[in-house]
Amino acid sequence: MKKILYSALCMAGLLAVTSCNDYLETSSPSTTDTKFVFSTTETSRAALDGAYEAWRQAAQNQVFGDGLFYASDVPGSDIERHPEGFTAQEARHYPECFYQNGTYAGTLNLLGYQKDDDTGAYAMLYSVINKANIIIQLVRASDAFEPMIEEGQPAQMGQIYGEAVALKATAYRELLRYFGDVPYISGNPTDHTGLVGRDSIYDVVIAELIEAAPVMYNVGSIPGVSGKNYFSKTYVNGLIGRMALEAGGYQTRRGDIARVDGKGNPLTFEQMGTANNGATYARRSDWKDLYAIARDHFKAVIEEPGSAKFIETDPRAAESGRTYGNPYQYFFQQMHDDDNGFADESIYEYAMTQGEKLNDARPYSFGRPTTGASKNNYPCKNYGQGRINPAFYYGMFDPKDMRRDVACTVTATNGASGTEILLPFKPGSQGKGGGIAYNKWDENRQKTIWTANQRKSGINGPYMRMSEIYLGYAEACAALGQDGEAKTYLAKIRNRAFGGNGNVDAFIAKEGSLLEAVIDERGFEFAGEGDRRMVLIRTGLIGKKIKQIKDLTAQMISGLKSNGYYQFENGNVISSYVWTKSVDAKKDYKHRLTAQCPADKQNDPILFPGWRGVNDDWSAYGLTITDTYAPNLAIKGLFTKLTDSEIASLEADGYKKQNWGIDIANNADEYSKYLFYDYDYVKAPIYFWPFTPNTLTNGGFLNGYGFKNE
C-alpha cells in the first residue's frame, strides 16, 4: 500500500529536479543502525531527541511562537488584529490582509519578512522531517516492524515509530498551512524537491498516522515518560482529526499543479467565489470522507483521553480574598504555575525552561503587554503583537462569558514600576498603544518570575488540548448531519464558559446553524491564540465573518464620531473616554492580582473586568515598595455611558479622564480600512507565504498566487 502511495506522490509533482538542500538529505539505515537504536529504551529515546529539539525550535521561532504565526495567524482574523500602524509594518500586514485582495502579491518583497536561510520556517520544518524520516526508516528496516503493525498493540518500538511519524506529520501540517504545495521527502530513493500537490501529501501523512496510532500509548502512560511534552496516541488521534478537517476544508490552490489523491487518482472540487491570481478557492468533492475520518479520531480521543482531562469545575479554593470558580481560567493559570508541570487539559505542550537560551515567544509576543526595559523589570518588556478587535470585545463577546476576561485585557503593566496602566487605542506596541490585548499569558501571575531579562519566562506552548478535540468532534458531526452529538459537545464547551447555563439553543438560533455555532464557539474558546484565521479559511466562512466585523466596526466608529459613544446589541457601550484611578487593591482585597470577578462585584472598578492587576508582591523580586505604591487601576465607564453627575463625583474622588474610544475614531483607517484591506469577499483569498529565492533556486520550482520569483 505504501509503495503505491509514495510513487503516486512523486508522479504528482510539478517537476522533478536533482538539486537538494542539506536539510532535505537522508540516507538509508543499516541493520546495525536499527539494532543499536532499539537496543535500550535510552538509545531509542535519544534517537528522537534531535527531532524533538528541531520541532521545538521550529514551533517557538516560526509556527506557534514567532515567525509566520506571529506575522499572520495571530493578528489576521476577524476577531484578532495588529497593534501598530499599517504602513509601519507592511511586511507583516500585507500577508495578514490577503495581500490587499491579491493585488499586492506581485509587489511583495520576498525577503521583507521571511528568512532565506536555515532559520526560516521552510528550512526549519524540513529539518524536523529529515530527522523524523531517519527514525522512521530505522524502524521500518527492523524485522519486527510488520508483525508489530499487524498485532496493533502498544509497544516500545511502536511508540518511538509513532512519535517520529507524528513529528513528520506535524511539520508537514505547518508547511501545508503556510506554503500550500511543497516537496514531499520521505527518505526513499524516489524523493525529489519538486512541488507535490498538497492533497496527496495530506492523504499519505494521515494514512501513516492511522497506521501508527494503535501501536502507541495514550498520554500519561508512555513508558519512561512522565510529561506531556512527547507525542502520544492521544495526540496522534487528535492530529489526524486536525489534518483531516484541514484536508477536507476550503483552500486556495494554484492552477499549475496536478491535483490527485494519495493513490494518484484525479480529484474534483467544489469551488467558492472567483479565481484570483491564477488560483481558486475550493474544497475536495470527497470532503465528507475526510470529515468522517476526523470525527472518528476525535471520538477516539474522547473515549481514551489518557491523562488529559476536560475540566468542568474549577478545583481552586478561594484564598487571600481572591475568587476563582472559572474552570476555563484554571487551564491558563496552570500554564503559569510550574516550570516543570503541564496543564490538566493539555494533550501536548512543547516545553520551555525558564531562563534558557531559547527565547520564549508566546508571553512576549502574545501575552499581556508590558512597557519598560528588557532587563530587571517587573515584569520585563512584553511586546504584545496580537490584539483584539474592539468590536469583537464589546459587541460579540457575551458579557456573561467567563472566557472574555481571560482572553482579553484593557490594561498592561508598567515594568519599571510594577503598576497597571490603561492600554490606549492609538497605534503602538507594548503597553504604549495598540488597544485591547491578549491576556492568556501574563508573567505577573507566574509563581516564579524571571526578571533578569525578557523572553525567558519558561511558559510552555500549549499545542493541543481537550477543548479543541470536543469542538473538532462537534464540527465534524455537525457537517455530517449528526446534530445530536454535535450539540452535546458544543454544550459542554459553552456551558462551562457560562457557569452551566450557556443557553445553547438560543445561541444556535442566533448563529443560524449548528455548524456555524460550533465554529463561532471555537472563536470564543481560542480567542487570542491564533486559531481563528485558518479555521475560517478552511470552513469557507472567512468572507462572511470579515464582512460582519467590518460592518460592526464601521457602525462603532460612526457612533463614536457622532455621539461620543456606541451601544452594541448586547448592551455594552464603548465611550470616547473612561475614568481611572491608581489604588492598592491589597489594602481592601488582600491581593493585587485578580482572578474571576465575583458575580455581585460587576460594578467594582478594581475587580471588573477580572483576570488583571499586578503581581501580589513585586518587592520579593527587588522592587522598592513605598507607602504611596498604588499598582492597581480602577476603571469606570468601560462598558456604560457615564452621566455628568457621575463624572463629577468620580473626579472629586481622584479619578482622571483618559482617552478611550476617541482614539479609535481618530485612527479609523487602522481599525476599519486596513482590516483585510480591500478584500471583496468574492475572490479566492491569497493567504499563503511565497517561497524565498533560495528555496526557489534549490527546489527548481516557481511561486504561484501572483508572487514574483526573484
Residue pairs with C-beta under 8 A, 6 or more apart in sequence:
1 207
4 263
4 264
5 203
5 204
5 207
5 262
5 263
6 186
6 188
6 190
6 204
7 190
7 264
8 200
8 260
8 261
8 262
8 263
8 264
9 184
9 196
9 200
9 201
9 204
9 262
10 16
10 184
10 190
10 191
10 192
10 196
11 258
11 260
11 264
12 196
12 197
12 200
12 257
12 258
12 260
12 264
13 183
13 184
13 192
13 194
13 195
13 196
13 258
14 181
14 194
14 195
14 196
14 256
14 257
14 258
14 701
15 194
15 195
15 700
15 701
16 192
16 194
17 192
17 193
17 194
17 699
17 700
17 701
18 192
19 193
19 697
19 698
19 699
19 700
20 193
20 698
21 123
21 126
21 193
21 698
23 118
23 123
23 126
23 127
23 130
24 126
24 130
24 183
24 185
24 191
24 193
25 130
26 130
26 133
26 134
26 137
26 185
26 187
26 191
27 134
28 137
28 141
28 187
29 134
29 137
29 138
29 141
30 141
31 141
33 138
33 141
34 138
34 139
34 141
34 142
36 43
37 43
37 44
37 47
37 135
37 138
38 44
38 138
38 139
38 142
38 156
38 157
38 160
41 156
41 223
41 224
44 156
44 157
44 160
45 160
45 224
47 135
47 138
47 160
48 135
48 160
48 163
48 164
48 167
50 131
51 128
51 131
51 132
51 135
51 164
51 167
52 167
52 230
54 124
54 127
54 128
54 131
55 128
55 167
55 170
55 171
55 350
56 350
56 351
56 358
57 124
57 358
58 121
58 124
58 125
58 127
58 128
58 171
58 174
59 65
59 350
59 461
59 463
60 66
60 350
60 352
60 358
60 359
60 360
60 361
60 461
61 67
61 119
61 124
61 359
61 361
62 68
62 69
62 120
62 121
62 124
62 125
62 174
63 69
63 121
63 125
63 174
63 178
64 350
64 362
64 461
64 463
64 530
65 359
65 360
65 361
65 362
65 365
65 461
66 359
66 361
66 365
67 121
68 114
68 121
68 178
68 689
69 530
70 92
70 361
70 365
70 366
70 385
71 91
71 92
71 95
71 96
71 113
72 92
72 95
72 96
72 533
72 687
72 689
73 530
73 531
73 533
73 534
74 80
74 365
74 366
74 385
74 386
74 530
75 81
75 82
75 83
75 92
75 96
75 385
75 386
75 387
76 95
76 96
76 97
76 533
77 532
77 533
77 536
77 545
78 389
78 392
78 532
78 536
78 542
78 545
78 546
78 548
78 549
79 388
79 389
79 392
79 396
79 523
79 527
79 532
79 549
80 386
80 387
80 388
80 389
80 527
80 528
80 530
80 532
80 533
81 386
81 387
81 388
81 389
81 435
81 671
81 675
82 89
82 92
82 93
82 96
82 385
82 386
82 387
82 434
83 384
83 385
83 386
83 387
83 427
83 428
83 429
83 433
83 434
83 435
83 437
84 427
84 428
84 429
84 433
84 434
85 427
85 670
86 93
86 669
86 670
86 674
86 677
88 427
90 112
91 109
91 112
91 113
92 113
93 674
93 677
94 100
94 104
94 108
94 677
95 108
95 113
95 687
95 689
97 674
97 675
97 676
97 677
97 679
98 676
98 679
98 685
98 686
98 687
99 105
99 108
99 686
99 706
100 677
100 678
101 276
101 677
101 678
101 679
101 680
101 683
101 686
102 276
102 277
102 683
102 684
102 686
102 705
102 706
103 678
105 277
105 686
105 690
105 705
105 706
105 707
106 706
106 707
106 708
108 690
108 707
108 708
110 116
110 690
110 691
110 692
110 693
110 707
110 708
110 710
111 692
111 693
114 120
114 121
114 689
114 690
114 692
115 121
115 692
116 692
116 693
116 694
116 695
117 123
117 694
118 124
118 127
120 692
121 174
121 178
121 689
122 175
122 179
122 182
122 691
122 692
122 695
123 695
125 171
125 172
125 174
125 175
126 171
126 175
126 185
128 167
128 168
128 170
128 171
129 167
129 168
129 171
129 172
129 185
130 185
131 167
132 164
132 165
132 167
132 168
132 171
133 164
133 168
133 185
133 186
133 187
134 187
135 160
135 161
135 163
135 164
136 161
136 164
136 165
136 168
136 186
136 187
137 187
139 145
139 157
139 160
139 161
139 164
142 157
144 157
145 157
145 161
148 155
148 157
148 158
148 215
149 158
149 211
149 215
151 215
152 214
152 215
153 214
153 215
154 214
154 215
154 216
154 217
154 233
155 215
156 223
157 215
158 212
158 214
158 215
158 216
159 215
159 216
159 217
159 222
159 223
161 212
161 215
162 212
162 213
162 215
162 216
162 231
162 233
162 236
163 216
163 230
163 231
165 208
165 209
165 211
165 212
165 236
166 209
166 212
166 231
166 235
166 236
166 239
167 231
168 205
168 208
169 205
169 206
169 208
169 209
169 239
169 243
170 231
170 239
172 182
172 201
172 205
173 205
173 239
173 242
173 243
173 246
175 182
176 182
176 198
176 201
176 202
176 246
177 246
177 534
178 688
178 689
179 688
179 689
179 691
180 198
180 251
180 252
180 253
180 254
180 688
180 704
180 705
181 195
181 196
181 197
181 198
181 253
181 254
181 257
182 195
182 196
182 198
182 201
183 191
183 192
183 193
183 194
183 195
183 196
183 699
184 191
184 196
184 200
184 201
184 204
185 191
185 193
193 698
193 699
193 700
193 701
194 699
194 700
194 701
195 257
195 699
195 701
196 257
197 257
197 258
197 259
197 260
198 251
198 253
199 247
199 259
199 260
199 261
199 262
199 267
199 284
200 260
200 261
200 262
200 264
202 243
202 244
202 246
202 247
202 262
203 247
203 261
203 262
203 263
204 262
205 243
206 240
206 243
206 244
206 247
206 293
207 262
209 236
209 239
209 240
209 243
210 240
210 293
210 297
212 236
213 233
213 236
213 237
213 240
213 297
213 300
214 233
216 232
216 233
216 236
217 223
217 232
217 233
217 306
218 232
218 233
218 234
218 304
218 305
218 306
218 307
219 228
219 232
219 233
219 234
219 235
219 305
219 306
219 307
219 308
219 347
219 348
220 228
220 232
220 306
220 307
220 308
221 232
221 306
221 307
222 230
222 232
227 340
227 342
227 351
228 307
228 308
228 342
228 346
228 347
228 348
228 349
229 342
229 348
229 349
229 350
229 351
229 460
230 348
231 348
232 306
232 347
232 348
233 304
233 306
234 301
234 304
234 305
234 306
234 308
234 347
235 347
235 348
235 464
237 297
237 298
237 300
237 301
238 297
238 298
238 301
238 347
238 464
238 468
238 469
238 472
239 464
240 293
240 294
240 297
241 293
241 294
241 295
241 297
241 298
241 301
241 469
241 472
241 473
241 476
242 294
242 464
242 468
242 472
244 290
244 291
244 293
244 294
244 297
245 290
245 291
245 294
245 472
245 475
245 476
245 538
246 534
246 538
247 284
247 290
248 283
248 284
248 286
248 287
248 288
248 289
248 290
248 291
248 294
249 283
249 287
249 537
249 538
249 539
249 540
250 272
250 281
250 282
250 283
250 537
250 538
250 539
250 540
251 281
251 282
251 283
251 537
251 538
252 276
252 279
252 280
252 281
252 537
252 684
252 685
252 686
252 687
252 688
252 705
253 259
253 269
253 279
253 280
253 281
253 282
254 278
254 279
254 704
254 705
255 275
255 278
255 279
255 280
255 704
256 278
256 704
257 704
258 266
259 266
259 267
259 269
260 266
260 267
261 267
261 286
267 284
267 285
267 286
268 284
268 285
269 280
269 282
269 283
269 284
269 285
270 282
270 283
270 284
270 285
270 287
271 280
271 281
271 282
272 281
272 282
272 283
272 540
273 281
273 543
273 681
273 682
273 683
273 684
274 682
274 683
274 684
275 683
275 684
276 683
276 684
276 685
276 686
276 706
277 684
277 686
277 704
277 705
277 706
278 704
278 705
278 706
279 684
279 686
279 704
279 705
279 706
280 684
281 684
281 685
283 540
284 290
288 479
288 480
291 476
291 479
291 480
292 476
292 480
294 472
294 476
295 473
295 476
295 477
295 480
295 482
298 469
298 472
298 473
298 476
299 473
301 308
301 347
301 466
301 469
302 469
302 470
302 473
302 489
305 347
305 466
305 469
306 347
308 344
308 345
308 346
308 347
308 465
308 466
309 344
309 345
309 466
310 345
310 466
310 467
310 470
310 492
311 327
311 330
311 331
311 344
311 345
312 327
312 492
312 496
313 327
314 324
314 325
314 326
314 327
314 329
314 330
315 330
316 324
316 330
316 333
317 324
318 324
320 590
320 591
320 616
321 589
321 590
321 591
322 589
322 590
322 591
322 593
322 594
322 595
323 595
323 596
323 597
323 598
324 330
324 595
324 596
325 499
325 596
326 402
326 406
326 595
326 596
327 496
328 402
328 403
328 406
328 496
328 497
329 402
329 406
329 595
329 596
329 611
330 344
331 343
331 344
331 345
331 465
332 406
332 440
332 441
333 445
333 595
334 341
334 342
334 343
334 344
335 343
335 440
335 441
335 459
335 460
335 462
336 441
336 442
336 445
336 446
336 447
336 459
337 446
337 447
338 447
339 353
339 354
339 448
339 458
342 349
342 460
343 349
343 462
343 465
345 465
345 466
345 467
346 462
346 464
346 465
347 464
347 465
347 466
347 469
348 463
348 464
349 460
349 461
349 462
349 463
350 460
350 461
350 463
351 460
352 358
352 360
352 457
352 458
352 459
352 460
352 461
353 458
354 448
354 450
354 456
354 457
354 458
355 450
355 452
355 456
355 458
356 456
356 458
359 455
359 456
360 455
360 456
360 457
360 458
360 459
361 455
362 441
362 459
362 461
363 382
363 441
363 442
363 443
363 457
363 459
364 381
364 382
364 383
364 454
364 455
364 457
365 382
365 383
365 384
365 385
365 386
366 384
366 385
366 386
366 438
366 440
366 441
366 528
366 529
366 530
367 382
367 384
367 438
367 439
367 440
367 441
367 442
367 443
368 382
368 384
368 409
368 411
368 412
368 413
368 437
368 438
368 439
368 441
368 442
368 443
368 444
368 612
369 382
369 383
369 384
369 412
369 413
369 423
369 429
369 430
369 431
369 434
369 437
370 377
370 379
370 380
370 381
370 382
370 412
370 413
370 414
370 415
370 430
370 431
370 443
371 381
371 412
371 413
371 414
371 415
371 416
371 421
371 430
371 431
371 432
372 378
372 380
372 381
372 414
372 415
372 416
373 380
373 381
373 415
373 416
374 380
374 381
374 453
374 454
375 452
375 453
375 454
376 451
376 452
376 453
376 622
377 415
377 416
377 451
378 413
378 415
378 416
378 417
378 418
378 451
378 614
378 615
378 618
378 621
378 623
379 413
379 415
379 443
379 444
379 449
379 451
379 615
380 415
380 443
380 450
380 451
380 452
380 453
380 454
380 455
381 415
381 430
381 454
382 430
382 443
382 454
383 429
383 430
384 412
384 429
384 430
384 431
384 434
384 437
384 438
385 429
386 437
386 438
386 528
386 530
387 434
387 435
387 436
387 437
387 438
388 407
388 408
388 435
388 436
388 437
388 438
388 527
388 528
389 549
389 553
389 671
389 675
390 425
390 435
390 436
390 553
390 556
390 574
390 661
390 664
390 671
391 549
391 552
391 553
391 556
391 568
392 527
392 549
393 404
393 408
393 436
394 556
394 568
394 572
394 573
394 574
394 639
395 552
395 556
395 568
395 569
395 570
395 572
396 552
396 570
397 403
397 404
397 407
397 408
397 524
397 527
398 404
398 498
398 570
399 570
399 571
399 572
399 639
400 498
401 497
401 498
401 524
402 497
402 498
402 499
402 596
403 497
403 524
403 525
403 527
404 609
405 439
405 596
405 597
405 609
405 610
405 611
405 612
406 439
406 440
406 611
407 438
407 439
407 440
407 524
407 527
407 528
408 436
408 437
408 438
408 439
408 527
408 528
409 423
409 436
409 437
409 438
409 439
409 442
409 609
409 611
409 612
410 422
410 423
410 436
410 609
410 612
410 635
410 638
411 420
411 421
411 422
411 423
411 612
411 633
411 635
412 420
412 421
412 422
412 423
412 430
412 431
412 437
413 419
413 420
413 421
413 431
413 444
413 614
414 420
414 421
414 431
417 623
417 631
418 614
418 615
418 618
418 623
418 631
419 582
419 614
419 629
419 630
419 631
419 632
419 633
420 582
420 612
420 613
420 614
420 631
420 632
420 633
421 431
421 633
422 578
422 580
422 633
422 635
422 658
422 660
423 431
423 433
423 434
423 435
423 436
423 437
424 432
424 433
424 434
424 435
424 658
424 659
424 663
425 433
425 434
425 435
425 659
425 660
425 661
425 663
425 664
425 667
425 671
426 433
426 659
426 663
426 666
426 667
427 433
427 434
427 667
427 670
428 434
435 663
435 664
438 528
438 529
439 528
439 611
439 612
440 528
440 529
441 457
441 459
443 449
443 450
443 457
443 459
444 593
444 613
444 614
444 615
445 593
445 615
446 457
446 459
449 457
449 615
449 621
450 456
450 457
450 458
451 621
451 622
467 493
467 525
467 526
468 526
470 489
470 492
470 493
471 489
471 490
471 493
471 518
471 521
471 522
471 525
473 485
473 486
473 489
474 485
474 486
474 487
474 488
474 489
474 490
474 493
474 518
475 486
475 515
475 518
475 519
475 522
475 539
477 483
477 485
477 486
477 489
478 486
478 513
478 514
478 515
478 518
479 515
483 514
486 514
486 515
486 518
487 504
487 508
487 514
490 504
490 508
490 514
490 517
490 518
490 521
491 502
491 504
493 521
493 525
494 502
494 504
494 507
494 521
495 501
495 502
495 504
496 502
497 524
497 525
504 517
507 517
507 521
508 514
508 517
510 517
511 517
511 520
516 541
519 535
519 536
519 539
519 541
522 531
522 532
522 535
523 532
523 535
526 532
533 687
536 542
536 545
537 685
537 687
542 685
543 679
543 681
543 682
543 685
544 681
546 675
546 676
546 679
546 681
547 681
549 675
550 672
550 675
550 676
552 568
553 671
553 672
553 675
554 672
555 566
556 566
556 568
556 574
556 661
556 664
557 566
557 664
557 665
557 668
557 671
557 672
558 566
559 565
559 566
559 567
560 566
560 574
560 576
560 661
560 662
560 664
560 665
561 665
561 668
564 575
564 576
564 577
564 661
564 662
565 573
565 574
565 575
565 576
565 641
565 661
566 573
566 574
566 661
567 573
567 641
568 574
572 639
573 639
573 640
573 641
574 639
574 660
574 661
574 664
575 637
575 641
575 642
575 660
575 661
576 659
576 660
576 661
576 662
576 665
577 637
577 657
577 658
577 659
577 660
577 661
577 662
578 635
578 636
578 637
578 638
578 657
578 658
578 660
579 635
579 636
579 637
579 642
579 647
579 650
579 651
579 655
579 656
579 657
579 658
580 633
580 634
580 635
580 636
580 655
580 656
580 658
581 605
581 633
581 634
581 650
581 653
581 654
581 655
581 656
582 630
582 631
582 632
582 633
582 634
583 606
583 630
583 632
583 633
583 634
584 592
584 629
584 630
584 631
584 632
585 591
585 592
585 594
585 606
585 613
585 631
585 632
586 592
586 616
588 606
589 606
589 607
591 613
591 616
592 613
592 614
592 615
592 616
592 631
592 632
593 612
593 613
593 614
593 615
593 616
594 606
594 607
594 610
594 611
594 612
594 613
595 610
595 611
596 610
596 611
597 604
597 607
597 608
597 609
597 610
598 607
601 607
601 608
602 608
605 634
605 635
605 636
606 613
606 632
606 633
606 634
609 638
613 631
613 632
614 631
614 632
615 621
618 625
618 631
619 625
634 655
636 642
636 646
636 650
636 655
637 660
638 660
642 650
647 657
651 657
664 671
679 685
686 705
686 706
688 705
690 703
690 705
690 707
690 708
691 699
691 701
691 703
691 707
693 710
696 702
696 703
696 709
696 710
702 709
703 709
